[in-house]
C-alpha cells in the first residue's frame, strides 16, 4: 500500500504537500503512509481512491497480488494522437462558450444604461455601469483562463499519445510522451460528469480532468458513444427540469435589470432607494437552490443555475447594501423638516420617516455640484404614510409652492434628480422671499423643497447660494 500511494501520487504529478492539501492532512502524514509507518483511515482511503481514480483494492495493493488470469480483458482499446489544429478548434469553441453567455447581458446592460441616461436616472446608470464593469472583468478573466489553458494544451497534447482501455465498469487512460508513460489513471463510468462533442472530438469530463477521443475512430458500439447518447437522452426525458432551469437563469438575469427599472422609477435621488434591490434577491437564490437540487438528481446542466444565481445574487445584495450603508450614514432628524414646515406655513401629516443627511466632501448624494454657485449644508428626505394625492393636494393649495417651476428657479436648485412634474418651494432667508431669484448678486441662505408627486417623496435642501 505504501508503494501504491507513492506511485499513484507521482503518476498524477502531485508533491506530498499538494496531496496533503487535497486530503486536509499534513505532509508528514503522507510521508508516514508512503514509508509504511502508519496507515490511512477508512475516510482517507476513500478520498485517496477518488483522487487517484482507482479502486480501494488498487490503493491497498490487492489487485497487484491477484492472479494475472483473473484480470478482465478490455472490451475496447484505442490509441489517439491529436493535432494542433484540433486543439486550436477546441479552444476557439471554449473561448466562445466563455464569452458569448456574458456578452448578451453586457450588450443589454449598455442599452439600458443609455436609456436610463436619456431619462436622467443617474443612480440606475451608476448601477448599470457597475454591472457592466463586473461583466467585462468576468469576460477578461475567462478569456485569459482559456488562453492559458490553450497554450499549455498546444505544447503538451500534440506531443502525447493517449491510450484508452474500456472495461465493463471502468476505463483506464494512459498518457505517453516520447514513449515514456507519464500518467495512468482508472475511472468508473459512474464518475463521468459530462460527455460532449466539439467538432471531431468527443470530450469526457471526470472530476477536474478532460480527456479527448477521436469520435470517428471509435467503434459504433463504443461505451463512450452509448454514454454520450444516454446523457443527451436523459436531458430530453426531463423537459420540466430543463424548462425550470432555463426560466430561472433568465429570471435571475432579468431580476437585476427589473430592479434597476423599479429603483429608477421610485428613486428620490437618494441611495436609500437602492434598498429595493433586496426585494429581488429571492429570484437568483431560487436559481442556486434549483441548481443544487438538479445536481443531486443527476441532471447534467445544473452549473449555469448555480453560477448565474450566485453572480446576480451578489450584485443585487451589493447594490442593496449600498442603500443600507447610505441610510446608516443619514439619521432620523425632524428638525430640518419642521423648520421648513414653519417657513412654508403648511401643516404636513406626521411623516413615516425622515432621513437627514448633512453634506460633507464624502457625500455621494450630490453629483455635478458647481462649488462656485452652491455650498450645501444638508439634504432631508421625508416619507409619508398618506397617499401621494393627499400630499399633492396640500402643496398644490399652498401659495408658497410653485408648479411647474420656472427655468430660472430650477437653475438655482441643488443639482439632483428631478422628475418632469414637480412642486418647488424656494425660500431666500436673507431676503425673506419665496420662489424668486435674488434681487442682486451676493451670498444667500436658501431653504428649498421639492415634492415628487410620482413617488410621494418630499425633499428639502439647505444650502448657501453664491448668486452673481
Protein Blocks (a to p, Z undefined) as FASTA:
>chain_A
ZZmmmmmmmmnopafklmmmmnopafklmmmmmnomaccdfklmmmmmmmnopafklmno
mmmmpcfklpccdfbdcdddddfklmmmmmmmmmmmmmmmmmmmmmmmmmmmmmmmmnop
aklmmmmmmmmmmmmmmmmmmmmmmmmmmmmmmmmmmmpccdddddfkbccddddeehia
fbdcdddfklpmbdcdehjaccddehjbccdddfklpcfklfklmmmmmmmmmmmmmmml
mmmmmmmmmmmmmmmmmmmmmmmmmpghiaklmmmmmmmmmmmmmmmmmmmmmmmnopab
lmlmmmmmmmmmmmmmmmmmmmmmmmmmpccdfklmmmmmmmnopacdddfbdcdddddf
klmkbghiafklbccfbdcddddfbdfklmmmmmmmpckbccdddfklmmmmccddddfb
dcdddddfklopghiacfbecddddddddddfknopacddddddddZZ
